[in-house]
Amino acid sequence: IDFLVSFTGCRAMYCSSDGWDCSQNDGVVTFNYCWTFSNGKDSGGTHYSTGSDGNGFSLGNNTMDATGKTQRSLKNCIAADNYGFGITENNSGYPQIKMDIFNCFSYRNDYGFVNYITSSTLQQATYRNNIAYNNISSDTQWNDASKLIHDHNSWNSDGPSVTDPDFVSLDMMELTSPRQVDGSLPEINFGALVIGSDLI
C-alpha cells in the first residue's frame, strides 16, 4: 500500500528536536510552502538537550528500497535558525530514498543542505533552484556530490554570489507572524529577493 502524507502551509517551530522527522516512513511525503525554524534550541537560543538533533527537515530514512519512486518532495520551503541541519535526507545506514528538493531557502542553520548517501539513479536526490546562505558551519555537506543531481543552486560553481542586499528582509521574526484570517501563512518579506537580484 502506498501512503501519501502532504503538508501545505505548515510551520514547525521551537521543537525540542527536529521540526519534521520522516524517519522510517516508507510512504510518500510532500512539503509545499512549509517553514521550520528555531528547532533544537531553548528560549535563550542554545541547544535544547544533548539528545536532540535540532534539524529543520529530516526527510529520511526508510526501511525499504525506493525502487525509483520519488518518496520525498520539498518545494518552496524555508529552514532557518535550526540548531542542526536545515534540510537533510538523513539516510546514513538505511536504504536511500529518491527526493526532489526545489525552490527552498536554508538560512542560518548549522549546515544548510546535507546529503549523506545517494548511491544510484533509483535513489537519487535532485536539488534545484535552492538558496543556502549564512549557515554557520557550511551551506552544504555532501558525502559524494557526484551522485546527486544539483544545478541552478546558489552553491553551484557557476551560481551567483549571495549577499544580504539580495533579500528584501532577513528578519526571522517575520516567520512567527500570525496567520492570515483564512488560516494561510502570513505574508512576509523574509527571504524574498529584491528586484534585480542575480539569484532570481
N, CA and C of each residue as an Amber inpcrd file, in Angstrom:
protein
   600
   0.8570000  -1.1830000   0.0000000   0.0000000   0.0000000   0.0000000
   0.8910000   1.2300000   0.0000000   0.5820000   2.2170000  -0.8500000
   1.3220000   3.4710000  -0.8820000   0.6110000   4.4990000  -0.0140000
   1.3240000   5.0220000   0.9530000   0.7800000   6.0380000   1.8230000
   1.2700000   7.4020000   1.3650000   0.3820000   8.3600000   1.3140000
   0.7310000   9.7160000   0.9160000   0.3760000  10.6680000   2.0490000
   1.3690000  11.4040000   2.5010000   1.1630000  12.4360000   3.5130000
   1.6240000  13.7570000   2.9190000   0.7760000  14.7720000   2.9900000
   1.1050000  16.0550000   2.3820000   0.9240000  17.1840000   3.3960000
   1.9370000  18.0460000   3.4740000   1.8810000  19.2330000   4.3300000
   1.9600000  20.4630000   3.4480000   1.0000000  21.3590000   3.5860000
   0.9980000  22.6030000   2.8260000   0.7390000  23.7660000   3.7720000
   1.6080000  24.7690000   3.7320000   1.4200000  25.9540000   4.5510000
   1.5200000  25.6910000   6.0440000   2.4260000  24.7970000   6.4350000
   2.5780000  24.4360000   7.8540000   3.8630000  25.0290000   8.4190000
   3.8800000  25.2010000   9.7490000   5.0770000  25.6700000  10.4410000
   5.4500000  24.7020000  11.5560000   6.7470000  24.3940000  11.6660000
   7.2800000  23.6390000  12.7990000   8.3400000  24.5260000  13.4380000
   8.0840000  24.9580000  14.6680000   8.9880000  25.9250000  15.2950000
   9.1480000  25.6360000  16.7850000  10.3530000  25.8960000  17.2750000
  10.6760000  25.7450000  18.6980000  10.4440000  24.3160000  19.1970000
  10.6000000  23.3240000  18.3120000  10.5140000  21.9280000  18.7470000
  11.8010000  21.5640000  19.4930000  11.6890000  20.6250000  20.4380000
  12.8690000  20.2690000  21.2320000  13.9180000  19.5500000  20.3900000
  13.4950000  18.8670000  19.3230000  14.4560000  18.2150000  18.4230000
  14.1810000  18.6790000  16.9980000  13.8620000  17.7630000  16.0800000
  13.6320000  18.1570000  14.6880000  12.2690000  18.8080000  14.5030000
  12.2010000  19.6890000  13.5010000  10.9030000  20.2430000  13.1410000
  10.0260000  19.1720000  12.5190000  10.5090000  18.5660000  11.4260000
   9.8500000  17.4040000  10.8160000  10.8510000  16.2640000  10.7250000
  10.4310000  15.0870000  11.1250000  11.2890000  13.9120000  11.0790000
  10.5240000  12.7830000  10.4040000  10.9580000  12.4010000   9.1970000
  10.2840000  11.3580000   8.4230000  10.9480000  10.0030000   8.5960000
  11.6310000   9.8060000   9.6860000  12.3960000   8.5870000   9.8910000
  11.5370000   7.3280000   9.7440000  12.0170000   6.3990000   8.9080000
  11.3990000   5.0930000   8.6790000   9.9520000   5.1930000   8.1920000
   9.6550000   6.2620000   7.4870000   8.3610000   6.4010000   6.8280000
   8.5300000   5.9140000   5.3940000   7.9000000   4.8000000   5.0580000
   8.0690000   4.1960000   3.7370000   7.0690000   4.7210000   2.7100000
   6.2560000   5.6810000   3.0920000   5.3000000   6.2490000   2.1620000
   5.8840000   7.4230000   1.3980000   5.0100000   8.1940000   0.7730000
   5.3780000   9.4020000   0.0330000   4.9940000  10.6080000   0.8830000
   5.9630000  11.4740000   1.1400000   5.7250000  12.6550000   1.9750000
   6.0880000  13.8930000   1.1740000   5.1530000  14.8440000   1.1030000
   5.4050000  16.0830000   0.3810000   5.2460000  17.2730000   1.3180000
   6.1060000  18.2520000   1.1260000   6.0370000  19.5200000   1.8390000
   6.0040000  20.6310000   0.8080000   5.0310000  21.5250000   0.9140000
   4.9250000  22.6450000  -0.0060000   4.6150000  23.9130000   0.7770000
   5.4260000  24.9300000   0.5850000   5.2690000  26.1960000   1.3160000
   5.1970000  25.9650000   2.8190000   6.1530000  25.2070000   3.3420000
   6.2310000  24.9610000   4.7820000   7.4890000  25.6100000   5.3500000
   7.4150000  26.0110000   6.6050000   8.5330000  26.6530000   7.2840000
   8.9110000  25.8550000   8.5210000  10.2070000  25.7600000   8.7870000
  10.6860000  25.1360000  10.0170000  11.8440000  25.9650000  10.5510000
  11.7480000  26.3750000  11.7930000  12.7680000  27.2910000  12.3090000
  12.9050000  27.1990000  13.8280000  14.1240000  27.5210000  14.2780000
  14.4640000  27.6000000  15.7120000  14.1780000  26.2950000  16.4410000
  14.4190000  25.1740000  15.7870000  14.2280000  23.8730000  16.4240000
  15.5260000  23.3980000  17.0730000  15.3830000  22.6190000  18.1560000
  16.5390000  22.1260000  18.8900000  17.1690000  23.1470000  19.8120000
  16.4860000  24.2650000  20.0350000  17.0260000  25.3350000  20.8650000
  16.0660000  25.6620000  21.9950000  16.6180000  26.1480000  23.1110000
  15.7550000  26.6260000  24.1860000  15.4280000  28.0970000  23.9480000
  14.7020000  28.6940000  24.8770000  14.2530000  30.0780000  24.6880000
  15.4150000  31.0620000  24.6080000  16.5800000  30.6500000  25.1060000
  17.7460000  31.5210000  25.0320000  18.5720000  31.3320000  23.7750000
  18.1340000  30.3940000  22.9110000  18.8200000  30.1790000  21.6530000
  19.9630000  29.1850000  21.7200000  20.1050000  28.4730000  22.8500000
  21.1510000  27.4640000  22.9590000  20.5480000  26.0690000  22.7880000
  21.4260000  25.0610000  22.6370000  20.9780000  23.6940000  22.3730000
  20.0270000  23.2190000  23.4560000  18.8880000  22.6750000  23.0420000
  17.8460000  22.2730000  23.9900000  18.3050000  21.1380000  24.8820000
  18.8750000  20.0900000  24.3080000  19.3810000  18.9740000  25.1000000
  20.3610000  18.1820000  24.2710000  21.2110000  17.3940000  24.9330000
  22.2210000  16.6210000  24.2150000  21.6030000  15.5170000  23.3600000
  20.3630000  15.1540000  23.6060000  19.7140000  14.0900000  22.8510000
  18.9370000  14.5670000  21.6390000  18.9780000  15.8280000  21.3340000
  18.1890000  16.3560000  20.2240000  19.0880000  16.7750000  19.0760000
  18.6300000  16.4930000  17.8430000  19.3930000  16.8980000  16.6630000
  19.1300000  18.3530000  16.3010000  17.8740000  18.7640000  16.3900000
  17.5400000  20.1320000  16.0400000  17.6170000  20.4170000  14.5530000
  17.2760000  19.4250000  13.7190000  17.2220000  19.6620000  12.2740000
  15.8760000  20.2800000  11.8930000  15.8730000  20.9720000  10.7660000
  14.6210000  21.5280000  10.2670000  13.7710000  20.4620000   9.6030000
  14.2050000  20.0010000   8.4350000  13.5450000  18.9080000   7.7200000
  14.4910000  17.7060000   7.7010000  14.1480000  16.6190000   8.3860000
  14.8460000  15.3450000   8.2620000  13.9820000  14.4500000   7.3780000
  14.3400000  14.3110000   6.1200000  13.4540000  13.6940000   5.1360000
  13.5270000  12.1750000   5.1090000  14.6470000  11.5700000   5.5130000
  14.7370000  10.1200000   5.5980000  14.5640000   9.7100000   7.0380000
  14.8130000   8.4910000   7.3480000  15.1690000   7.4500000   6.4080000
  13.9630000   6.5380000   6.2250000  14.1470000   5.4500000   5.4630000
  13.0530000   4.4990000   5.2980000  13.5740000   3.0870000   5.4980000
  12.7160000   2.1210000   5.4540000  13.1320000   0.7360000   5.7050000
  13.1430000  -0.1070000   4.4480000  12.6690000   0.4620000   3.3170000
  12.6220000  -0.2910000   2.0660000  13.2890000   0.5120000   0.9570000
  13.8130000  -0.1850000  -0.0380000  14.3980000   0.4520000  -1.2030000
  13.3270000   1.2390000  -1.9480000  13.6860000   2.4100000  -2.4080000
  12.7090000   3.2620000  -3.0910000  12.3070000   2.7340000  -4.4630000
  13.1430000   1.9210000  -5.0800000  12.9130000   1.3630000  -6.4270000
  12.4800000   2.4310000  -7.4280000  13.1050000   3.5870000  -7.3410000
  12.8940000   4.6190000  -8.3430000  11.7570000   5.5710000  -8.0860000
  10.9490000   5.3220000  -7.0780000   9.8180000   6.1960000  -6.7910000
  10.2850000   7.4130000  -5.9840000   9.7930000   8.5960000  -6.3230000
  10.0910000   9.7790000  -5.5230000   9.2820000   9.7170000  -4.2330000
   9.9710000   9.5760000  -3.1170000   9.2980000   9.4190000  -1.8300000
   9.2490000  10.7000000  -1.0040000  10.0850000  11.6700000  -1.3530000
  10.0580000  12.9400000  -0.6250000  10.0830000  14.0750000  -1.6360000
   9.1970000  15.0350000  -1.4450000   9.1520000  16.2180000  -2.2870000
   9.0850000  17.4360000  -1.3860000  10.0440000  18.3210000  -1.5320000
  10.1300000  19.5280000  -0.7070000  10.2260000  20.7180000  -1.6520000
   9.1890000  21.5470000  -1.6590000   9.1530000  22.6530000  -2.6030000
   8.7280000  23.9410000  -1.9050000   9.4220000  25.0400000  -2.2440000
   9.0540000  26.3790000  -1.7640000   9.0530000  26.4540000  -0.2400000
  10.0310000  25.8150000   0.3950000  10.0620000  25.7460000   1.8580000
  11.2260000  26.5450000   2.4290000  11.1230000  26.8710000   3.7130000
  12.1470000  27.6340000   4.4290000  12.6030000  26.8410000   5.6430000
  13.9210000  26.7520000   5.8280000  14.5200000  26.2000000   7.0440000
  15.4800000  27.2520000   7.5780000  15.2330000  27.7300000   8.7850000
  16.0340000  28.8410000   9.3080000  16.3150000  28.6810000  10.7990000
  17.5470000  29.0100000  11.1800000  17.9120000  29.1280000  12.5930000
  17.7240000  27.8220000  13.3650000  17.8690000  26.6890000  12.7100000
  17.7950000  25.4160000  13.4140000  19.1640000  25.0530000  13.9820000
  19.1670000  24.3680000  15.1220000  20.4240000  24.0230000  15.7770000
  21.2820000  23.1170000  14.9040000  20.6540000  22.1810000  14.1990000
  21.3840000  21.2330000  13.3690000  21.3460000  21.6090000  11.9030000
  20.9000000  20.6580000  11.0670000  20.8360000  20.8570000   9.6300000
  19.5240000  21.5350000   9.2530000  19.5900000  22.3530000   8.2090000
  18.3510000  22.9250000   7.7050000  17.5110000  21.8720000   6.9990000
  18.0910000  21.2350000   5.9830000  17.4000000  20.2150000   5.1900000
  18.3650000  19.0560000   4.9750000  17.9690000  17.8610000   5.4220000
  18.8370000  16.7010000   5.2710000  18.0310000  15.4700000   4.8750000
  18.6610000  14.5810000   4.0990000  17.9740000  13.3420000   3.7590000
  18.1350000  12.3180000   4.8650000  19.1560000  12.4680000   5.7050000
  19.2390000  11.7200000   6.9770000  19.1700000  10.2100000   6.7610000
  19.8950000   9.7110000   5.7650000  19.7400000   8.3100000   5.3580000
  20.8730000   7.3960000   5.7800000  21.8160000   7.8710000   6.5220000
  23.0090000   7.0880000   6.8030000  22.6620000   5.7340000   7.4170000
  23.1230000   4.6760000   6.7500000  22.9300000   3.3240000   7.2730000
  21.6090000   2.6790000   6.8990000  20.7770000   3.3400000   6.1060000
  19.4710000   2.8070000   5.7250000  19.3360000   2.8400000   4.2100000
  18.3630000   2.1290000   3.6430000  18.1250000   2.2750000   2.1980000
  17.8470000   3.7330000   1.8530000  18.3540000   4.1510000   0.7200000
  18.2080000   5.5440000   0.3360000  16.8310000   5.8110000  -0.2710000
  16.4650000   7.0600000  -0.2780000  15.1910000   7.4550000  -0.8630000
  15.4310000   8.4150000  -2.0110000  14.4840000   8.4530000  -2.9160000
  14.5340000   9.3730000  -4.0510000  13.7940000  10.6450000  -3.6500000
  14.4500000  11.7930000  -3.8220000  13.9020000  13.0550000  -3.3350000
  13.9940000  14.1420000  -4.3980000  13.0270000  15.0630000  -4.3650000
  13.0850000  16.2970000  -5.1430000  13.0370000  17.4560000  -4.1620000
  14.0460000  18.3300000  -4.2100000  14.1040000  19.4990000  -3.3280000
  14.2900000  20.7220000  -4.2100000  13.2000000  21.4920000  -4.3540000
  13.1720000  22.6040000  -5.3000000  12.7610000  23.9040000  -4.6060000
  13.3990000  24.9930000  -5.0050000  12.9720000  26.3500000  -4.6160000
  12.9150000  26.5370000  -3.0960000  13.9060000  26.0080000  -2.3840000
  13.9180000  26.1210000  -0.9240000  15.0360000  27.0600000  -0.4590000
  14.8700000  27.5810000   0.7470000  15.8100000  28.5450000   1.3260000
  16.2530000  28.0240000   2.6820000  17.5650000  27.8230000   2.8390000
  18.1330000  27.3540000   4.1020000  19.0470000  28.4520000   4.6430000
  18.6940000  28.9970000   5.7980000  19.3650000  30.2010000   6.3130000
  19.7090000  30.0590000   7.7940000  20.9440000  30.3090000   8.1170000
  21.4510000  30.4050000   9.4850000  21.1750000  29.1760000  10.3510000
  21.2350000  28.0070000   9.7270000  21.2660000  26.7530000  10.4700000
  22.7390000  26.4160000  10.7280000  23.0170000  25.2770000  11.3680000
  24.4130000  24.8790000  11.4750000  24.9440000  24.5370000  10.0790000
  24.2610000  23.6190000   9.3720000  24.5370000  23.3370000   7.9700000
  23.2530000  23.5890000   7.1930000  23.3920000  24.0170000   5.9380000
  22.2080000  24.3170000   5.1370000  21.5490000  23.0890000   4.5490000
  22.1780000  22.4870000   3.5290000  21.6660000  21.2940000   2.8510000
  22.6730000  20.1630000   3.0660000  22.1890000  19.0080000   3.5320000
  23.0830000  17.8920000   3.8710000  22.5690000  16.6110000   3.2360000
  23.4710000  15.8650000   2.5810000  23.1160000  14.5760000   2.0000000
  24.2430000  13.5950000   2.2810000  23.9240000  12.5170000   2.9840000
  24.9340000  11.5280000   3.3460000  25.1860000  10.5070000   2.2430000
  24.1220000   9.8210000   1.8040000  24.2890000   8.6950000   0.8960000
  23.2140000   8.7430000  -0.1960000  23.6390000   8.7530000  -1.4300000
  22.7340000   8.5480000  -2.5610000  23.5140000   7.7100000  -3.5490000
  23.1240000   6.4590000  -3.7100000  24.0220000   5.5090000  -4.3540000
  23.6490000   5.1280000  -5.7730000  22.4710000   5.4500000  -6.2510000
  22.1060000   5.0360000  -7.6010000  21.0300000   5.9510000  -8.1420000
  20.7730000   5.8280000  -9.4430000  19.7470000   6.6790000 -10.0510000
  18.3620000   6.3460000  -9.5170000  18.1780000   5.1570000  -8.9700000
  16.8840000   4.8090000  -8.3880000  16.6740000   5.4630000  -7.0350000
  17.7640000   5.9620000  -6.4610000  17.7070000   6.5170000  -5.1130000
  18.3840000   7.8860000  -5.1150000  18.0190000   8.7090000  -6.0620000
  18.7870000   9.9190000  -6.2890000  18.0520000  11.1530000  -5.7750000
  18.8290000  12.0550000  -5.1960000  18.2790000  13.3210000  -4.7340000
  18.5500000  14.3940000  -5.7840000  17.5320000  15.1890000  -6.0700000
  17.6680000  16.2870000  -7.0230000  17.4550000  17.6040000  -6.2830000
  18.4610000  18.4760000  -6.3480000  18.4000000  19.8010000  -5.7270000
  18.4400000  20.8350000  -6.8470000  17.4160000  21.6910000  -6.8840000
  17.3550000  22.6560000  -7.9800000  16.6970000  23.9550000  -7.5120000
  17.2940000  25.0730000  -7.8940000  16.7580000  26.4110000  -7.5940000
  16.6850000  26.6820000  -6.0920000  17.6480000  26.1800000  -5.3430000
  17.6770000  26.3930000  -3.8960000  18.7250000  27.4400000  -3.5230000
  18.5000000  28.0730000  -2.3710000  19.4460000  29.0500000  -1.8470000
  19.8690000  28.6370000  -0.4490000  21.1730000  28.5410000  -0.2420000
  21.7400000  28.3210000   1.0840000  22.5750000  29.5500000   1.4210000
  22.3190000  30.1430000   2.5930000  23.0150000  31.3930000   2.9060000
  23.2340000  31.5370000   4.4040000  24.4430000  31.9440000   4.7470000
  24.7840000  32.3460000   6.1100000  24.5870000  31.2080000   7.1210000
  24.7310000  29.9660000   6.6620000  24.7020000  28.8490000   7.6040000
  26.0400000  28.7880000   8.3360000  26.0300000  28.3560000   9.5800000
  27.1600000  28.5830000  10.4790000  28.3930000  27.7680000  10.0870000
  28.2590000  26.4470000   9.9970000  29.4150000  25.6150000   9.6620000
  29.6530000  25.5390000   8.1600000  28.5800000  25.3360000   7.4070000
  28.7020000  25.2760000   5.9500000  27.3100000  25.3420000   5.3260000
  27.2480000  25.8720000   4.1240000  25.9600000  25.9090000   3.4150000
  25.5610000  24.5340000   2.9100000  26.5420000  23.6710000   2.6300000
  26.2540000  22.3220000   2.1500000  27.2200000  21.3260000   2.7720000
  26.7860000  20.0720000   2.8180000  27.6700000  18.9780000   3.2100000
  27.2270000  17.7350000   2.4650000  28.0890000  17.2610000   1.5610000
  27.7550000  16.0990000   0.7270000  28.7200000  14.9700000   1.0230000
  28.2170000  13.7530000   1.0870000  29.0860000  12.5910000   1.1710000
  29.7450000  12.3300000  -0.1790000  28.9780000  12.4740000  -1.2520000
  29.5150000  12.3110000  -2.6070000  28.6300000  13.1050000  -3.5510000
  29.0310000  14.3390000  -3.8450000  28.2100000  15.2310000  -4.6650000
  28.0320000  14.7080000  -6.0780000  28.9560000  13.8440000  -6.5410000
  28.8520000  13.3350000  -7.9120000  27.6500000  12.4200000  -8.0900000
  27.1000000  11.9140000  -6.9920000  25.9530000  11.0170000  -7.0660000
  24.6330000  11.7450000  -6.8370000  24.6850000  13.0660000  -6.7870000
  23.4820000  13.8870000  -6.6550000  23.2210000  14.6030000  -7.9660000
  21.9770000  15.0220000  -8.1540000  21.6590000  15.9600000  -9.2170000
  21.4790000  17.3120000  -8.5310000  22.3540000  18.2320000  -8.8160000
  22.1820000  19.5610000  -8.2190000  22.6810000  20.6300000  -9.1850000
  21.7530000  21.4530000  -9.6310000  22.0770000  22.5310000 -10.5570000
  21.1670000  23.7260000 -10.2940000  21.6170000  24.8790000 -10.7410000
  20.8740000  26.1270000 -10.5690000  20.6130000  26.4270000  -9.0970000
  21.5670000  26.0830000  -8.2480000  21.5020000  26.4080000  -6.8230000
  22.5650000  27.4510000  -6.4940000  22.4110000  28.1060000  -5.3750000
  23.3510000  29.1740000  -5.0170000  24.7670000  28.6550000  -4.8130000
  24.9250000  27.3730000  -4.4380000  26.2580000  26.8370000  -4.1530000
  26.9620000  26.2600000  -5.3690000  26.2870000  26.1220000  -6.4980000
  26.9410000  25.5640000  -7.6800000  28.0350000  26.5100000  -8.1830000
  29.0610000  25.9350000  -8.7670000  30.2470000  26.7130000  -9.1320000
  29.9330000  27.8610000 -10.0850000  28.9070000  27.6880000 -10.9070000
  28.5430000  28.7470000 -11.8490000  27.4030000  29.6130000 -11.3120000
  27.0590000  29.4260000 -10.0530000  25.9560000  30.1790000  -9.4580000
  26.3800000  31.5740000  -9.0060000  25.4320000  32.4590000  -8.8080000
  25.7530000  33.8200000  -8.3600000  26.1310000  33.8330000  -6.8890000
  26.8430000  34.8610000  -6.4860000  27.1550000  35.0260000  -5.0670000
  25.9010000  35.4880000  -4.3310000  25.8480000  35.2250000  -3.0350000
  24.6940000  35.5870000  -2.2130000  25.1550000  36.5660000  -1.1380000
  24.4790000  37.7040000  -1.0470000  24.7870000  38.7020000  -0.0280000
  23.4830000  39.2500000   0.5520000  23.5710000  39.8970000   1.6870000
  22.3800000  40.4600000   2.3290000  21.5390000  41.3270000   1.3870000
  22.1580000  42.1930000   0.5540000  21.3490000  43.0580000  -0.3180000
  20.4970000  42.3150000  -1.3400000  20.7080000  41.0080000  -1.5060000
  19.8480000  40.2390000  -2.4170000  18.4310000  40.0890000  -1.8750000
  18.2500000  40.3110000  -0.5720000  16.9780000  39.9990000   0.0710000
  16.2440000  41.2660000   0.5210000  14.9370000  41.2190000   0.3840000
  14.1090000  42.2970000   0.9090000  14.2430000  42.3570000   2.4290000
  14.2790000  41.1830000   3.0650000  14.4060000  41.1100000   4.5260000
  15.0310000  39.7850000   4.9310000  15.8190000  39.8330000   5.9970000
  16.3310000  38.6210000   6.6370000  15.9490000  38.6140000   8.1160000
  14.8640000  39.2830000   8.4160000  14.3420000  39.3490000   9.7850000
  13.5160000  38.0970000  10.0630000  14.0870000  37.1660000  10.8170000
  13.4140000  35.8880000  11.0470000  12.1830000  36.0080000  11.9390000
  12.0390000  37.1090000  12.6450000  10.8370000  37.2850000  13.4620000
   9.5860000  37.3210000  12.6020000   9.7310000  37.6450000  11.3310000
   8.5720000  37.6280000  10.4360000   7.9630000  36.2290000  10.3510000
   8.7920000  35.2000000  10.5220000   8.3040000  33.8240000  10.4230000
   7.3090000  33.4900000  11.5260000   7.3270000  34.2440000  12.6130000
   6.4320000  33.9930000  13.7470000   5.1540000  34.8170000  13.6680000
   4.9690000  35.5820000  12.6160000   3.7900000  36.4500000  12.4960000
   2.5070000  35.6280000  12.5030000   1.4020000  36.2230000  12.9660000
   0.1270000  35.4870000  12.9900000  -0.3210000  35.0820000  11.5930000
  -1.0480000  33.9940000  11.5380000  -1.6230000  33.5640000  10.2650000
  -2.6670000  34.5640000   9.7790000  -2.9570000  34.5180000   8.5040000
  -3.9820000  35.3760000   7.9340000  -5.3760000  34.8840000   8.3510000
  -6.3590000  35.6910000   8.1150000  -7.7340000  35.3810000   8.5310000
  -8.2070000  34.0520000   7.9560000  -7.7710000  33.7400000   6.7470000
  -8.1980000  32.4880000   6.1210000  -7.3660000  31.2870000   6.5770000
  -6.4350000  31.5050000   7.5000000  -5.6240000  30.4190000   8.0350000
  -4.3240000  30.1820000   7.2950000  -4.1030000  30.8840000   6.2060000
  -2.8700000  30.6830000   5.4450000  -1.6960000  31.3540000   6.1490000
  -0.4980000  30.9930000   5.7420000   0.6930000  31.5810000   6.3350000
   0.7090000  33.0920000   6.1340000   1.3690000  33.8190000   7.0350000
   1.4180000  35.2800000   6.8900000   2.2110000  35.6940000   5.6570000
   1.8390000  36.8260000   5.1100000   2.6210000  37.4060000   4.0180000
   3.8610000  38.0460000   4.6270000   5.0390000  37.6220000   4.1890000
   6.2780000  38.1250000   4.7660000   7.2510000  38.5380000   3.6680000
   8.2680000  39.3120000   4.0720000   9.3430000  39.6850000   3.1540000
  10.6110000  38.8740000   3.3940000  10.6470000  38.1120000   4.4930000
  11.8280000  37.3190000   4.8040000  12.1670000  36.3690000   3.6570000
  13.3910000  36.4410000   3.1820000  13.8430000  35.5520000   2.1230000
  13.4050000  35.9400000   0.7170000  12.5230000  36.9460000   0.5980000
  12.1040000  37.4010000  -0.7280000  13.2780000  38.1230000  -1.3910000
  13.4120000  37.9340000  -2.6850000  14.5240000  38.5430000  -3.4070000
  14.1440000  39.9250000  -3.9340000  15.0790000  40.8370000  -3.8560000
  14.8430000  42.1890000  -4.3670000  14.8020000  42.1620000  -5.8880000
  14.1270000  43.1020000  -6.4510000  14.0930000  43.2410000  -7.9110000
  15.5210000  43.4740000  -8.4040000  15.9240000  42.7020000  -9.3900000
  17.2540000  42.8430000  -9.9440000  18.3100000  41.9280000  -9.3400000
  17.9370000  41.1660000  -8.2940000  18.9010000  40.2270000  -7.7220000
  19.2880000  39.1770000  -8.7570000  20.5900000  38.8480000  -8.8000000
  21.0230000  37.8290000  -9.7580000  20.6750000  36.4300000  -9.2980000
  20.0250000  36.2910000  -8.1300000  19.5450000  34.9910000  -7.6840000
  18.1990000  34.6160000  -8.3200000  17.5120000  35.6020000  -8.8880000
  16.1820000  35.3250000  -9.4560000  16.3280000  34.4170000 -10.6820000
